[in-house]
Amino acid sequence: MSTALSRRSFLQMIAASAATGAFLVACQPASPGTVSESGGVVPTAAKTDLRIVSGQDITEIEVRKQIGQMYELVNPNVNIEIDVISGARSDSQLTMIAGGNPPDILYLNDFFQYAFAHKGLLLELDGYIERDSFDFTPYLPEAVEANRYKGKMIAMPFEVSVAGVVYNKNLFDEAGVPYPTADVTDTSWNWDSMVEVAKALTDESKNQYGFSMDSWMIPNWLLCYDQRYISNNKEITEETHAVINAEPTAKVLQYWLDLRNVHKVSPTAAMSQEISGFDRFMSGKVAMYTYGRWLNTFRTIQDFEWDVAPMPAPKDGHFASQMYILNYGIYANSQKADLAWDVLKFLTTKEPQTANVLTGMAIAVLEEVNRSPEFLNNAPPANNKVYADTLPYAALWDNNESGFMVYANQVLGQLYSGERTDIDAVLQEASDGIDRALDEWRADNL
């Protein structure tokens, strides 16, 4: 592995900006040549370009460039190029590959990386791992396991996130309501107590609501009952089937619907279609909103102070959160696989992991970073410890959901939009839809 940037050098580079949560490195690219005694430029060996994909968020692009510069500092003959996704993450990269312009390192999420592996697009990394005796002990086990497919490592973990409840401290203060706990083991913070807090923070005359959660966050509560939508969440077999039509799923959906229809503490379906929960929170009209630590837009808030609390859990369940993941894999036909592997190893080291979390956008897969002052004191929020403490309770969701939930999402969407309230019938139709999609996939692939 290439020589790592020393921690002392790294901290010197970020000292001026760490307090604000930004990582702004004034790294200059290596000179394309040296100056001779006569003043002329003597060309050096050409650099090797390596292309790595980034998402579209401006901060994400910036920190990827900065991490690339960090790698170039100790590997001056390498030039890291950032390919920004255009449109859906999976489709954009498939278009690059189909167009004959594939990147060397692909950007992967669990909801499509197994499909990529099934198509043979990802290079198996086990040979490199064995050769270099790469030790996964310091890394989050769930994040590592997420990258095994049919017994092979198909990618390397880079960042994760978990869900939390971001809350408007000003609205709590105005209502004289104590802030939610920051202790993930405090069982007094549960579904029932959250409703009572949300009621005290709801004022319909001001169009102000106590709580909002988007439908795509519902899996966080299903995991409190160890409930899923599909029987196995990675490798599809003849036995894979829908398990969505179950009592815990109905209970979670009923609770979510009751927040807006019975308790009146969440915006109605019609209101949510007009203005999202995110926009309501940003404008100070929602006191509590569920989200993960991957969007540093919250740090642009100037009109109120905010912090984060754990997700509430049902009394008859247990505390849990979905683990959202971002991994990097090597394109199977990359001509620079050896160099790409060296970059993947670098991405898992302490300096790039720290640089990434300082943006306020994610949680490190290297566990020591999440207990470091750089992470814990990287406010806002002040309670970053909530995210770190949630990690042991986090689990991956149904990773093939996007491919096998097409039919199910059509009928679930009718429930979320308020068109239907017959949960049992909706779940039966959703179950039938999942099984139909699985049968179609098996007919083409098994």
VORO-750818 format. One record per residue (C-alpha): residue number from 1; x, y, z; residue in three letters. Coordinates in steps of 0.1 Angstrom, whole numbers, plus 5000, padded with zeros to 4 digits. Layout:
N
@seq=NUM	x=X	y=Y	z=Z	type=ALA;
...
This chain:
446
@seq=1	x=5000	y=5000	z=5000	type=MET;
@seq=2	x=5012	y=5035	z=4993	type=SER;
@seq=3	x=5026	y=5056	z=5021	type=THR;
@seq=4	x=4997	y=5072	z=5041	type=ALA;
@seq=5	x=4996	y=5109	z=5048	type=LEU;
@seq=6	x=5006	y=5113	z=5084	type=SER;
@seq=7	x=4980	y=5122	z=5110	type=ARG;
@seq=8	x=5000	y=5153	z=5120	type=ARG;
@seq=9	x=5002	y=5166	z=5085	type=SER;
@seq=10	x=4965	y=5159	z=5080	type=PHE;
@seq=11	x=4955	y=5177	z=5112	type=LEU;
@seq=12	x=4976	y=5207	z=5102	type=GLN;
@seq=13	x=4959	y=5208	z=5068	type=MET;
@seq=14	x=4924	y=5208	z=5084	type=ILE;
@seq=15	x=4930	y=5228	z=5116	type=ALA;
@seq=16	x=4917	y=5261	z=5102	type=ALA;
@seq=17	x=4884	y=5246	z=5091	type=SER;
@seq=18	x=4876	y=5217	z=5114	type=ALA;
@seq=19	x=4856	y=5239	z=5138	type=ALA;
@seq=20	x=4831	y=5247	z=5111	type=THR;
@seq=21	x=4828	y=5211	z=5099	type=GLY;
@seq=22	x=4843	y=5219	z=5066	type=ALA;
@seq=23	x=4874	y=5202	z=5052	type=PHE;
@seq=24	x=4890	y=5227	z=5028	type=LEU;
@seq=25	x=4925	y=5216	z=5017	type=VAL;
@seq=26	x=4946	y=5239	z=4996	type=ALA;
@seq=27	x=4964	y=5210	z=4980	type=CYS;
@seq=28	x=4981	y=5218	z=4947	type=GLN;
@seq=29	x=4985	y=5191	z=4920	type=PRO;
@seq=30	x=5020	y=5179	z=4914	type=ALA;
@seq=31	x=5039	y=5199	z=4888	type=SER;
@seq=32	x=5039	y=5184	z=4853	type=PRO;
@seq=33	x=5076	y=5189	z=4851	type=GLY;
@seq=34	x=5108	y=5202	z=4868	type=THR;
@seq=35	x=5126	y=5234	z=4860	type=VAL;
@seq=36	x=5161	y=5231	z=4846	type=SER;
@seq=37	x=5191	y=5254	z=4854	type=GLU;
@seq=38	x=5183	y=5273	z=4822	type=SER;
@seq=39	x=5147	y=5279	z=4832	type=GLY;
@seq=40	x=5131	y=5254	z=4808	type=GLY;
@seq=41	x=5106	y=5228	z=4819	type=VAL;
@seq=42	x=5119	y=5192	z=4817	type=VAL;
@seq=43	x=5088	y=5169	z=4813	type=PRO;
@seq=44	x=5084	y=5141	z=4839	type=THR;
@seq=45	x=5067	y=5107	z=4834	type=ALA;
@seq=46	x=5031	y=5110	z=4824	type=ALA;
@seq=47	x=5005	y=5106	z=4852	type=LYS;
@seq=48	x=4982	y=5077	z=4853	type=THR;
@seq=49	x=4945	y=5088	z=4853	type=ASP;
@seq=50	x=4921	y=5069	z=4876	type=LEU;
@seq=51	x=4884	y=5076	z=4874	type=ARG;
@seq=52	x=4861	y=5073	z=4904	type=ILE;
@seq=53	x=4824	y=5081	z=4905	type=VAL;
@seq=54	x=4808	y=5106	z=4929	type=SER;
@seq=55	x=4772	y=5115	z=4937	type=GLY;
@seq=56	x=4757	y=5148	z=4927	type=GLN;
@seq=57	x=4758	y=5166	z=4961	type=ASP;
@seq=58	x=4781	y=5196	z=4959	type=ILE;
@seq=59	x=4797	y=5189	z=4993	type=THR;
@seq=60	x=4802	y=5152	z=4983	type=GLU;
@seq=61	x=4819	y=5162	z=4951	type=ILE;
@seq=62	x=4842	y=5186	z=4969	type=GLU;
@seq=63	x=4853	y=5162	z=4996	type=VAL;
@seq=64	x=4859	y=5134	z=4970	type=ARG;
@seq=65	x=4882	y=5158	z=4951	type=LYS;
@seq=66	x=4899	y=5167	z=4984	type=GLN;
@seq=67	x=4904	y=5130	z=4992	type=ILE;
@seq=68	x=4917	y=5125	z=4957	type=GLY;
@seq=69	x=4942	y=5152	z=4963	type=GLN;
@seq=70	x=4953	y=5136	z=4995	type=MET;
@seq=71	x=4960	y=5104	z=4976	type=TYR;
@seq=72	x=4979	y=5123	z=4949	type=GLU;
@seq=73	x=5001	y=5139	z=4976	type=LEU;
@seq=74	x=5017	y=5106	z=4984	type=VAL;
@seq=75	x=5012	y=5092	z=4948	type=ASN;
@seq=76	x=5023	y=5121	z=4926	type=PRO;
@seq=77	x=5022	y=5101	z=4894	type=ASN;
@seq=78	x=4985	y=5094	z=4898	type=VAL;
@seq=79	x=4957	y=5118	z=4888	type=ASN;
@seq=80	x=4923	y=5111	z=4904	type=ILE;
@seq=81	x=4894	y=5121	z=4881	type=GLU;
@seq=82	x=4859	y=5125	z=4895	type=ILE;
@seq=83	x=4830	y=5114	z=4874	type=ASP;
@seq=84	x=4798	y=5129	z=4887	type=VAL;
@seq=85	x=4766	y=5108	z=4884	type=ILE;
@seq=86	x=4739	y=5122	z=4861	type=SER;
@seq=87	x=4705	y=5110	z=4871	type=GLY;
@seq=88	x=4698	y=5078	z=4889	type=ALA;
@seq=89	x=4730	y=5063	z=4904	type=ARG;
@seq=90	x=4727	y=5028	z=4889	type=SER;
@seq=91	x=4714	y=5040	z=4855	type=ASP;
@seq=92	x=4740	y=5066	z=4851	type=SER;
@seq=93	x=4769	y=5042	z=4857	type=GLN;
@seq=94	x=4753	y=5016	z=4835	type=LEU;
@seq=95	x=4751	y=5042	z=4807	type=THR;
@seq=96	x=4788	y=5050	z=4812	type=MET;
@seq=97	x=4797	y=5013	z=4809	type=ILE;
@seq=98	x=4774	y=5007	z=4779	type=ALA;
@seq=99	x=4788	y=5037	z=4762	type=GLY;
@seq=100	x=4823	y=5024	z=4763	type=GLY;
@seq=101	x=4834	y=5050	z=4788	type=ASN;
@seq=102	x=4834	y=5031	z=4821	type=PRO;
@seq=103	x=4850	y=5045	z=4853	type=PRO;
@seq=104	x=4876	y=5024	z=4871	type=ASP;
@seq=105	x=4859	y=5027	z=4905	type=ILE;
@seq=106	x=4821	y=5025	z=4908	type=LEU;
@seq=107	x=4799	y=5042	z=4934	type=TYR;
@seq=108	x=4776	y=5016	z=4950	type=LEU;
@seq=109	x=4746	y=5015	z=4973	type=ASN;
@seq=110	x=4731	y=4983	z=4986	type=ASP;
@seq=111	x=4699	y=4986	z=4966	type=PHE;
@seq=112	x=4717	y=4981	z=4933	type=PHE;
@seq=113	x=4752	y=4968	z=4939	type=GLN;
@seq=114	x=4741	y=4931	z=4941	type=TYR;
@seq=115	x=4725	y=4935	z=4907	type=ALA;
@seq=116	x=4758	y=4949	z=4894	type=PHE;
@seq=117	x=4776	y=4919	z=4909	type=ALA;
@seq=118	x=4750	y=4895	z=4893	type=HIS;
@seq=119	x=4757	y=4912	z=4859	type=LYS;
@seq=120	x=4795	y=4906	z=4864	type=GLY;
@seq=121	x=4803	y=4943	z=4865	type=LEU;
@seq=122	x=4823	y=4942	z=4898	type=LEU;
@seq=123	x=4857	y=4927	z=4902	type=LEU;
@seq=124	x=4860	y=4902	z=4930	type=GLU;
@seq=125	x=4885	y=4915	z=4956	type=LEU;
@seq=126	x=4894	y=4884	z=4975	type=ASP;
@seq=127	x=4927	y=4879	z=4957	type=GLY;
@seq=128	x=4938	y=4914	z=4967	type=TYR;
@seq=129	x=4926	y=4910	z=5002	type=ILE;
@seq=130	x=4944	y=4877	z=5007	type=GLU;
@seq=131	x=4976	y=4890	z=4991	type=ARG;
@seq=132	x=4978	y=4921	z=5013	type=ASP;
@seq=133	x=4964	y=4904	z=5044	type=SER;
@seq=134	x=4939	y=4932	z=5047	type=PHE;
@seq=135	x=4924	y=4932	z=5082	type=ASP;
@seq=136	x=4887	y=4941	z=5085	type=PHE;
@seq=137	x=4887	y=4940	z=5123	type=THR;
@seq=138	x=4887	y=4978	z=5128	type=PRO;
@seq=139	x=4857	y=4983	z=5105	type=TYR;
@seq=140	x=4819	y=4981	z=5111	type=LEU;
@seq=141	x=4810	y=4944	z=5107	type=PRO;
@seq=142	x=4776	y=4952	z=5090	type=GLU;
@seq=143	x=4793	y=4975	z=5065	type=ALA;
@seq=144	x=4819	y=4948	z=5056	type=VAL;
@seq=145	x=4793	y=4921	z=5053	type=GLU;
@seq=146	x=4773	y=4942	z=5030	type=ALA;
@seq=147	x=4800	y=4938	z=5004	type=ASN;
@seq=148	x=4800	y=4900	z=5003	type=ARG;
@seq=149	x=4779	y=4885	z=4976	type=TYR;
@seq=150	x=4778	y=4847	z=4970	type=LYS;
@seq=151	x=4808	y=4844	z=4994	type=GLY;
@seq=152	x=4830	y=4869	z=4975	type=LYS;
@seq=153	x=4839	y=4905	z=4984	type=MET;
@seq=154	x=4826	y=4926	z=4956	type=ILE;
@seq=155	x=4834	y=4961	z=4970	type=ALA;
@seq=156	x=4849	y=4979	z=4999	type=MET;
@seq=157	x=4830	y=4999	z=5026	type=PRO;
@seq=158	x=4834	y=5036	z=5026	type=PHE;
@seq=159	x=4807	y=5053	z=5046	type=GLU;
@seq=160	x=4774	y=5046	z=5064	type=VAL;
@seq=161	x=4746	y=5064	z=5081	type=SER;
@seq=162	x=4718	y=5057	z=5105	type=VAL;
@seq=163	x=4685	y=5074	z=5111	type=ALA;
@seq=164	x=4678	y=5099	z=5139	type=GLY;
@seq=165	x=4653	y=5125	z=5148	type=VAL;
@seq=166	x=4665	y=5160	z=5140	type=VAL;
@seq=167	x=4646	y=5185	z=5161	type=TYR;
@seq=168	x=4641	y=5223	z=5163	type=ASN;
@seq=169	x=4653	y=5234	z=5197	type=LYS;
@seq=170	x=4636	y=5268	z=5194	type=ASN;
@seq=171	x=4602	y=5252	z=5191	type=LEU;
@seq=172	x=4608	y=5230	z=5221	type=PHE;
@seq=173	x=4619	y=5261	z=5241	type=ASP;
@seq=174	x=4589	y=5281	z=5231	type=GLU;
@seq=175	x=4565	y=5253	z=5241	type=ALA;
@seq=176	x=4585	y=5246	z=5274	type=GLY;
@seq=177	x=4590	y=5210	z=5264	type=VAL;
@seq=178	x=4623	y=5192	z=5274	type=PRO;
@seq=179	x=4645	y=5181	z=5245	type=TYR;
@seq=180	x=4644	y=5144	z=5236	type=PRO;
@seq=181	x=4670	y=5121	z=5252	type=THR;
@seq=182	x=4703	y=5116	z=5235	type=ALA;
@seq=183	x=4706	y=5082	z=5252	type=ASP;
@seq=184	x=4698	y=5054	z=5228	type=VAL;
@seq=185	x=4692	y=5030	z=5257	type=THR;
@seq=186	x=4665	y=5053	z=5273	type=ASP;
@seq=187	x=4633	y=5033	z=5269	type=THR;
@seq=188	x=4612	y=5062	z=5281	type=SER;
@seq=189	x=4617	y=5077	z=5246	type=TRP;
@seq=190	x=4592	y=5055	z=5227	type=ASN;
@seq=191	x=4563	y=5056	z=5203	type=TRP;
@seq=192	x=4539	y=5067	z=5230	type=ASP;
@seq=193	x=4560	y=5094	z=5246	type=SER;
@seq=194	x=4569	y=5107	z=5212	type=MET;
@seq=195	x=4533	y=5113	z=5204	type=VAL;
@seq=196	x=4528	y=5132	z=5236	type=GLU;
@seq=197	x=4558	y=5154	z=5228	type=VAL;
@seq=198	x=4546	y=5159	z=5193	type=ALA;
@seq=199	x=4511	y=5170	z=5205	type=LYS;
@seq=200	x=4527	y=5197	z=5227	type=ALA;
@seq=201	x=4546	y=5210	z=5197	type=LEU;
@seq=202	x=4517	y=5210	z=5172	type=THR;
@seq=203	x=4498	y=5242	z=5165	type=ASP;
@seq=204	x=4475	y=5238	z=5135	type=GLU;
@seq=205	x=4466	y=5275	z=5137	type=SER;
@seq=206	x=4503	y=5282	z=5128	type=LYS;
@seq=207	x=4505	y=5253	z=5103	type=ASN;
@seq=208	x=4531	y=5238	z=5127	type=GLN;
@seq=209	x=4534	y=5201	z=5134	type=TYR;
@seq=210	x=4552	y=5181	z=5160	type=GLY;
@seq=211	x=4566	y=5153	z=5139	type=PHE;
@seq=212	x=4571	y=5142	z=5103	type=SER;
@seq=213	x=4586	y=5111	z=5087	type=MET;
@seq=214	x=4587	y=5103	z=5050	type=ASP;
@seq=215	x=4573	y=5069	z=5040	type=SER;
@seq=216	x=4607	y=5056	z=5028	type=TRP;
@seq=217	x=4619	y=5058	z=5064	type=MET;
@seq=218	x=4593	y=5033	z=5076	type=ILE;
@seq=219	x=4619	y=5004	z=5075	type=PRO;
@seq=220	x=4636	y=5019	z=5105	type=ASN;
@seq=221	x=4605	y=5010	z=5126	type=TRP;
@seq=222	x=4600	y=4976	z=5109	type=LEU;
@seq=223	x=4635	y=4967	z=5121	type=LEU;
@seq=224	x=4623	y=4973	z=5157	type=CYS;
@seq=225	x=4603	y=4941	z=5152	type=TYR;
@seq=226	x=4630	y=4924	z=5130	type=ASP;
@seq=227	x=4605	y=4926	z=5102	type=GLN;
@seq=228	x=4613	y=4928	z=5065	type=ARG;
@seq=229	x=4596	y=4928	z=5031	type=TYR;
@seq=230	x=4615	y=4899	z=5015	type=ILE;
@seq=231	x=4627	y=4867	z=5031	type=SER;
@seq=232	x=4663	y=4872	z=5023	type=ASN;
@seq=233	x=4679	y=4904	z=5014	type=ASN;
@seq=234	x=4709	y=4897	z=4992	type=LYS;
@seq=235	x=4710	y=4865	z=4970	type=GLU;
@seq=236	x=4677	y=4856	z=4954	type=ILE;
@seq=237	x=4670	y=4818	z=4954	type=THR;
@seq=238	x=4641	y=4796	z=4945	type=GLU;
@seq=239	x=4629	y=4799	z=4981	type=GLU;
@seq=240	x=4630	y=4838	z=4983	type=THR;
@seq=241	x=4595	y=4851	z=4989	type=HIS;
@seq=242	x=4576	y=4881	z=5003	type=ALA;
@seq=243	x=4571	y=4884	z=5040	type=VAL;
@seq=244	x=4557	y=4919	z=5040	type=ILE;
@seq=245	x=4521	y=4908	z=5048	type=ASN;
@seq=246	x=4527	y=4903	z=5085	type=ALA;
@seq=247	x=4513	y=4917	z=5118	type=GLU;
@seq=248	x=4543	y=4939	z=5127	type=PRO;
@seq=249	x=4542	y=4956	z=5092	type=THR;
@seq=250	x=4505	y=4964	z=5097	type=ALA;
@seq=251	x=4512	y=4977	z=5132	type=LYS;
@seq=252	x=4540	y=5000	z=5119	type=VAL;
@seq=253	x=4519	y=5013	z=5090	type=LEU;
@seq=254	x=4489	y=5019	z=5113	type=GLN;
@seq=255	x=4511	y=5039	z=5138	type=TYR;
@seq=256	x=4525	y=5060	z=5110	type=TRP;
@seq=257	x=4491	y=5067	z=5095	type=LEU;
@seq=258	x=4477	y=5075	z=5130	type=ASP;
@seq=259	x=4503	y=5102	z=5135	type=LEU;
@seq=260	x=4485	y=5123	z=5109	type=ARG;
@seq=261	x=4449	y=5110	z=5109	type=ASN;
@seq=262	x=4443	y=5103	z=5146	type=VAL;
@seq=263	x=4468	y=5122	z=5167	type=HIS;
@seq=264	x=4470	y=5151	z=5141	type=LYS;
@seq=265	x=4507	y=5157	z=5149	type=VAL;
@seq=266	x=4520	y=5152	z=5113	type=SER;
@seq=267	x=4510	y=5169	z=5081	type=PRO;
@seq=268	x=4482	y=5153	z=5062	type=THR;
@seq=269	x=4490	y=5133	z=5030	type=ALA;
@seq=270	x=4477	y=5162	z=5009	type=ALA;
@seq=271	x=4499	y=5187	z=5027	type=MET;
@seq=272	x=4529	y=5164	z=5024	type=SER;
@seq=273	x=4524	y=5163	z=4986	type=GLN;
@seq=274	x=4524	y=5201	z=4985	type=GLU;
@seq=275	x=4554	y=5206	z=5008	type=ILE;
@seq=276	x=4578	y=5179	z=5019	type=SER;
@seq=277	x=4586	y=5171	z=5055	type=GLY;
@seq=278	x=4622	y=5182	z=5048	type=PHE;
@seq=279	x=4611	y=5217	z=5036	type=ASP;
@seq=280	x=4587	y=5220	z=5065	type=ARG;
@seq=281	x=4615	y=5213	z=5090	type=PHE;
@seq=282	x=4639	y=5236	z=5073	type=MET;
@seq=283	x=4613	y=5264	z=5074	type=SER;
@seq=284	x=4606	y=5259	z=5111	type=GLY;
@seq=285	x=4572	y=5243	z=5107	type=LYS;
@seq=286	x=4580	y=5208	z=5119	type=VAL;
@seq=287	x=4595	y=5203	z=5153	type=ALA;
@seq=288	x=4609	y=5168	z=5147	type=MET;
@seq=289	x=4619	y=5151	z=5114	type=TYR;
@seq=290	x=4635	y=5118	z=5108	type=THR;
@seq=291	x=4666	y=5117	z=5086	type=TYR;
@seq=292	x=4702	y=5103	z=5085	type=GLY;
@seq=293	x=4736	y=5119	z=5088	type=ARG;
@seq=294	x=4743	y=5123	z=5051	type=TRP;
@seq=295	x=4728	y=5157	z=5043	type=LEU;
@seq=296	x=4748	y=5186	z=5056	type=ASN;
@seq=297	x=4721	y=5210	z=5043	type=THR;
@seq=298	x=4708	y=5211	z=5079	type=PHE;
@seq=299	x=4740	y=5231	z=5086	type=ARG;
@seq=300	x=4728	y=5260	z=5065	type=THR;
@seq=301	x=4699	y=5266	z=5090	type=ILE;
@seq=302	x=4702	y=5301	z=5105	type=GLN;
@seq=303	x=4668	y=5308	z=5119	type=ASP;
@seq=304	x=4668	y=5282	z=5147	type=PHE;
@seq=305	x=4691	y=5258	z=5166	type=GLU;
@seq=306	x=4687	y=5221	z=5160	type=TRP;
@seq=307	x=4701	y=5188	z=5173	type=ASP;
@seq=308	x=4695	y=5151	z=5169	type=VAL;
@seq=309	x=4679	y=5124	z=5191	type=ALA;
@seq=310	x=4675	y=5086	z=5186	type=PRO;
@seq=311	x=4646	y=5071	z=5167	type=MET;
@seq=312	x=4617	y=5063	z=5192	type=PRO;
@seq=313	x=4610	y=5025	z=5195	type=ALA;
@seq=314	x=4578	y=5007	z=5202	type=PRO;
@seq=315	x=4574	y=4993	z=5237	type=LYS;
@seq=316	x=4568	y=4958	z=5224	type=ASP;
@seq=317	x=4599	y=4960	z=5201	type=GLY;
@seq=318	x=4634	y=4971	z=5205	type=HIS;
@seq=319	x=4655	y=5001	z=5194	type=PHE;
@seq=320	x=4668	y=4998	z=5158	type=ALA;
@seq=321	x=4678	y=5018	z=5127	type=SER;
@seq=322	x=4684	y=5010	z=5091	type=GLN;
@seq=323	x=4720	y=5012	z=5081	type=MET;
@seq=324	x=4724	y=5032	z=5049	type=TYR;
@seq=325	x=4757	y=5024	z=5031	type=ILE;
@seq=326	x=4780	y=5037	z=5004	type=LEU;
@seq=327	x=4806	y=5014	z=4990	type=ASN;
@seq=328	x=4832	y=5015	z=4962	type=TYR;
@seq=329	x=4840	y=4987	z=4938	type=GLY;
@seq=330	x=4863	y=4981	z=4909	type=ILE;
@seq=331	x=4848	y=4978	z=4874	type=TYR;
@seq=332	x=4854	y=4942	z=4863	type=ALA;
@seq=333	x=4871	y=4952	z=4831	type=ASN;
@seq=334	x=4892	y=4981	z=4844	type=SER;
@seq=335	x=4927	y=4981	z=4830	type=GLN;
@seq=336	x=4940	y=4998	z=4862	type=LYS;
@seq=337	x=4926	y=4973	z=4887	type=ALA;
@seq=338	x=4958	y=4972	z=4908	type=ASP;
@seq=339	x=4959	y=5010	z=4912	type=LEU;
@seq=340	x=4921	y=5010	z=4918	type=ALA;
@seq=341	x=4926	y=4985	z=4947	type=TRP;
@seq=342	x=4953	y=5007	z=4962	type=ASP;
@seq=343	x=4929	y=5036	z=4961	type=VAL;
@seq=344	x=4901	y=5015	z=4977	type=LEU;
@seq=345	x=4925	y=5007	z=5006	type=LYS;
@seq=346	x=4934	y=5043	z=5010	type=PHE;
@seq=347	x=4897	y=5053	z=5012	type=LEU;
@seq=348	x=4894	y=5031	z=5043	type=THR;
@seq=349	x=4923	y=5047	z=5062	type=THR;
@seq=350	x=4918	y=5072	z=5090	type=LYS;
@seq=351	x=4926	y=5105	z=5071	type=GLU;
@seq=352	x=4901	y=5101	z=5043	type=PRO;
@seq=353	x=4875	y=5087	z=5067	type=GLN;
@seq=354	x=4879	y=5117	z=5090	type=THR;
@seq=355	x=4879	y=5141	z=5061	type=ALA;
@seq=356	x=4846	y=5126	z=5049	type=ASN;
@seq=357	x=4828	y=5128	z=5083	type=VAL;
@seq=358	x=4839	y=5164	z=5089	type=LEU;
@seq=359	x=4816	y=5175	z=5061	type=THR;
@seq=360	x=4787	y=5165	z=5083	type=GLY;
@seq=361	x=4774	y=5141	z=5057	type=MET;
@seq=362	x=4781	y=5106	z=5069	type=ALA;
@seq=363	x=4795	y=5082	z=5095	type=ILE;
@seq=364	x=4828	y=5064	z=5091	type=ALA;
@seq=365	x=4832	y=5027	z=5085	type=VAL;
@seq=366	x=4864	y=5028	z=5105	type=LEU;
@seq=367	x=4850	y=5026	z=5140	type=GLU;
@seq=368	x=4877	y=5046	z=5158	type=GLU;
@seq=369	x=4868	y=5077	z=5138	type=VAL;
@seq=370	x=4833	y=5077	z=5152	type=ASN;
@seq=371	x=4846	y=5080	z=5187	type=ARG;
@seq=372	x=4872	y=5107	z=5178	type=SER;
@seq=373	x=4869	y=5144	z=5188	type=PRO;
@seq=374	x=4868	y=5152	z=5150	type=GLU;
@seq=375	x=4835	y=5133	z=5148	type=PHE;
@seq=376	x=4819	y=5138	z=5182	type=LEU;
@seq=377	x=4826	y=5176	z=5184	type=ASN;
@seq=378	x=4818	y=5183	z=5147	type=ASN;
@seq=379	x=4787	y=5204	z=5155	type=ALA;
@seq=380	x=4760	y=5209	z=5146	type=PRO;
@seq=381	x=4745	y=5187	z=5158	type=PRO;
@seq=382	x=4759	y=5187	z=5192	type=ALA;
@seq=383	x=4747	y=5151	z=5198	type=ASN;
@seq=384	x=4768	y=5133	z=5171	type=ASN;
@seq=385	x=4772	y=5107	z=5198	type=LYS;
@seq=386	x=4736	y=5096	z=5190	type=VAL;
@seq=387	x=4747	y=5084	z=5155	type=TYR;
@seq=388	x=4778	y=5066	z=5169	type=ALA;
@seq=389	x=4757	y=5050	z=5196	type=ASP;
@seq=390	x=4731	y=5038	z=5172	type=THR;
@seq=391	x=4755	y=5019	z=5150	type=LEU;
@seq=392	x=4754	y=4987	z=5171	type=PRO;
@seq=393	x=4716	y=4986	z=5167	type=TYR;
@seq=394	x=4716	y=4992	z=5130	type=ALA;
@seq=395	x=4710	y=4966	z=5103	type=ALA;
@seq=396	x=4709	y=4965	z=5065	type=LEU;
@seq=397	x=4675	y=4967	z=5049	type=TRP;
@seq=398	x=4662	y=4945	z=5020	type=ASP;
@seq=399	x=4690	y=4952	z=4996	type=ASN;
@seq=400	x=4671	y=4941	z=4965	type=ASN;
@seq=401	x=4641	y=4962	z=4974	type=GLU;
@seq=402	x=4643	y=4986	z=4945	type=SER;
@seq=403	x=4642	y=4957	z=4920	type=GLY;
@seq=404	x=4615	y=4937	z=4936	type=PHE;
@seq=405	x=4593	y=4963	z=4951	type=MET;
@seq=406	x=4580	y=4978	z=4918	type=VAL;
@seq=407	x=4545	y=4963	z=4920	type=TYR;
@seq=408	x=4543	y=4965	z=4958	type=ALA;
@seq=409	x=4553	y=5002	z=4958	type=ASN;
@seq=410	x=4524	y=5010	z=4934	type=GLN;
@seq=411	x=4498	y=4998	z=4960	type=VAL;
@seq=412	x=4518	y=5010	z=4990	type=LEU;
@seq=413	x=4518	y=5044	z=4974	type=GLY;
@seq=414	x=4480	y=5045	z=4975	type=GLN;
@seq=415	x=4483	y=5040	z=5013	type=LEU;
@seq=416	x=4509	y=5067	z=5017	type=TYR;
@seq=417	x=4490	y=5092	z=4996	type=SER;
@seq=418	x=4458	y=5088	z=5016	type=GLY;
@seq=419	x=4438	y=5071	z=4987	type=GLU;
@seq=420	x=4434	y=5040	z=5008	type=ARG;
@seq=421	x=4433	y=5030	z=5045	type=THR;
@seq=422	x=4427	y=4993	z=5042	type=ASP;
@seq=423	x=4461	y=4982	z=5054	type=ILE;
@seq=424	x=4455	y=4944	z=5054	type=ASP;
@seq=425	x=4443	y=4944	z=5018	type=ALA;
@seq=426	x=4472	y=4967	z=5007	type=VAL;
@seq=427	x=4497	y=4943	z=5024	type=LEU;
@seq=428	x=4482	y=4913	z=5006	type=GLN;
@seq=429	x=4484	y=4930	z=4973	type=GLU;
@seq=430	x=4520	y=4942	z=4980	type=ALA;
@seq=431	x=4530	y=4907	z=4989	type=SER;
@seq=432	x=4515	y=4893	z=4957	type=ASP;
@seq=433	x=4534	y=4920	z=4938	type=GLY;
@seq=434	x=4567	y=4911	z=4953	type=ILE;
@seq=435	x=4563	y=4874	z=4946	type=ASP;
@seq=436	x=4552	y=4882	z=4910	type=ARG;
@seq=437	x=4584	y=4903	z=4906	type=ALA;
@seq=438	x=4606	y=4876	z=4921	type=LEU;
@seq=439	x=4591	y=4849	z=4898	type=ASP;
@seq=440	x=4598	y=4872	z=4868	type=GLU;
@seq=441	x=4634	y=4876	z=4879	type=TRP;
@seq=442	x=4639	y=4839	z=4885	type=ARG;
@seq=443	x=4625	y=4831	z=4851	type=ALA;
@seq=444	x=4652	y=4853	z=4835	type=ASP;
@seq=445	x=4681	y=4846	z=4858	type=ASN;
@seq=446	x=4679	y=4811	z=4875	type=LEU;
